[in-house]
Each structure stands twice: as C-alpha cells, then as structure tokens.
C-alpha cells in the first residue's frame, strides 16, 4: 500500500485518539532554537489532520499545510479551513509545488519517516529561504 493512502479511513480516529503537541513547549523551543517569529511562513509537511498546523496558526504564522491524503486533508480543512493564515496544498514532501525559497520553517510532525528522504531533502533545500530551518516534531510520553 502506498503511504499516501495508508491513512485513508483513519482521519476520524486520528483526530479522536492521537495525542496533540504541547503547544507552549513546542512554540517556545522553536522560538529559542530557530528564532521563529509570527510573521515567518511555515510549511507543515505531512500535515495530516492539522495537529501541528494548529500550533502555528495559533502562533500567528502564515501556514502551508501540505498533505497528500485526501481524507486527512479534508479533516484539516474542516477544522482550520476558515483561518485566514492557512493554505492547504495537495502535495507530498518530495514535490511540494511551493515556490523556490518561499518558507522560513519546514515542520514535520510524526511524518518524516514516511518521506522518501533522498527526494524530500533536496525539495526542502529548494523551498527554504536562506537561513531557514527544518523542525522534526514528535511527542514523547
């Protein structure tokens, strides 16, 4: 099964049972380590239902939620689609469709292991602005 279809039929369970992120801690850490400001554009790659996307929207960041699975993307749109700082993109980590040097921070929340790293990393370099950062976010319990 293709990893982009692996989550079909699971969006509702994902939203109901998947632990979210400790927003204050993640935001604080990103500010400290990357200098994240609310004006910085963030690409949440492998956004799923938008758990990490929400954190950036609440921080005031223009946020691009990139998600290849239609059902997960629809769940993200249903929850956050009315937010003026959100752009939803049907794409993958390996081919984001974003412009060159267009984002300040790339974030991947519990998704990086699904990416084809040999293709995703050059794509990240292409879309990151000079001095941009990649943040891999997970949740330890």
C-alpha positions in Angstrom: 0.0 0.0 0.0 1.2 3.5 -0.9 2.0 5.5 2.2 -0.2 8.4 1.0 -3.2 6.0 1.1 -2.3 4.3 4.3 -4.3 6.8 6.3 -7.5 6.6 4.3 -10.3 5.7 6.6 -8.4 6.8 9.7 -8.8 10.6 9.9 -11.6 10.5 12.5 -9.7 8.1 14.7 -6.6 10.2 14.3 -8.4 13.3 15.5 -10.0 11.5 18.4 -7.2 9.4 19.7 -3.8 10.8 18.5 -2.1 12.9 21.2 -1.6 16.5 20.2 1.5 18.5 20.8 2.3 20.5 23.9 1.9 23.9 22.1 3.6 26.2 24.6 6.7 23.9 24.8 7.0 23.4 21.1 6.5 27.1 20.3 9.0 28.1 23.0 11.6 25.6 21.7 11.2 26.8 18.1 11.5 30.4 19.1 14.6 29.7 21.1 16.4 27.5 18.6 15.2 28.9 15.2 14.2 32.4 16.1 10.6 31.7 14.9 8.5 34.8 14.7 4.8 35.1 14.0 5.5 36.6 10.6 7.5 33.6 9.4 5.9 31.3 6.8 5.8 27.7 7.9 5.3 24.7 5.7 3.8 21.8 7.7 4.7 18.8 5.6 2.7 15.7 6.1 0.1 17.9 7.9 -2.5 15.1 8.3 -5.5 16.4 10.2 -3.7 19.6 11.2 -2.4 18.9 14.8 0.8 20.7 14.2 -0.7 23.2 11.8 -3.0 24.4 14.6 0.1 25.3 16.7 1.5 27.5 14.0 -1.8 29.1 13.2 -2.3 30.0 16.9 1.2 31.5 16.9 0.1 33.8 14.0 2.2 32.1 11.3 1.2 32.0 7.7 1.0 28.3 7.5 1.0 26.0 4.4 -0.4 22.5 5.3 0.9 20.1 2.8 -0.9 16.7 2.8 -1.2 14.1 0.1 -4.1 12.1 1.6 -7.4 13.5 0.6 -9.3 12.4 3.7 -6.7 13.7 6.1 -6.6 17.0 4.1 -10.4 17.2 4.3 -10.2 16.8 8.1 -7.7 19.6 8.3 -9.8 21.8 6.1 -12.9 21.1 8.1 -11.2 22.1 11.3 -8.9 25.0 10.2 -10.0 25.9 6.7 -11.6 29.2 7.7 -8.4 30.5 9.1 -7.0 33.4 7.0 -3.4 32.3 7.5 -3.9 28.8 6.2 -3.1 27.5 2.8 -3.9 23.8 2.1 -1.8 22.1 -0.6 -2.4 18.6 -2.0 1.2 17.5 -2.4 4.0 15.4 -1.0 7.2 16.1 0.8 9.1 15.1 -2.3 7.1 17.5 -4.6 5.6 20.3 -2.5 4.7 22.6 -5.5 5.9 25.6 -3.4 8.0 28.3 -4.9 11.8 28.4 -4.5 12.9 29.9 -1.2 9.4 30.6 -0.1 9.3 29.3 3.5 11.1 30.2 6.7 10.5 26.9 8.5 9.6 23.4 7.4 7.9 21.4 10.1 7.1 17.7 10.0 5.2 16.2 12.9 5.5 12.5 13.3 5.6 12.2 9.5 9.3 12.3 8.4 9.7 8.5 8.5 7.1 8.3 5.7 9.1 10.6 3.3 11.5 9.4 0.6 14.5 11.2 2.2 16.6 11.1 -1.0 14.0 13.2 -2.7 12.5 15.2 0.1 15.7 16.7 1.4 16.6 18.4 -1.9 13.0 19.6 -2.1 13.3 21.1 1.4 16.5 22.9 0.4 14.7 24.3 -2.7 11.8 25.8 -0.8 13.6 27.0 2.3 14.7 30.7 2.4 18.3 31.3 3.2 18.8 30.7 6.9 15.6 28.6 7.1 15.1 25.7 9.4 13.7 22.2 9.3 12.0 21.0 12.5 11.1 17.4 13.1 8.5 17.3 15.9 7.4 14.3 17.8 5.7 13.6 21.1 7.5 11.7 23.8 5.3 10.2 26.6 
